[in-house]
């Protein structure tokens, strides 16, 4: 299972790399998704290019592989993509 995210250094020179955020009708959300929504993130490239030009900081669309479950709620059925408490 892969998580995709737009990441980059903060715009104001703090030096820390983090998830880029986007403004949507519901508010500000992190620009990350699972495999099935990757195309949505790829369509944001023009906006990320504008932001990189404005602030002079390169922005990356990166992939992260899910390797372990750190914690989980006690309630609810397990996700269908997990087998024996590990990502399938």
Order of alpha helices (4+ residues) and beta strands (2+ residues): beta-beta-beta-beta-beta-alpha-alpha-beta-beta-beta
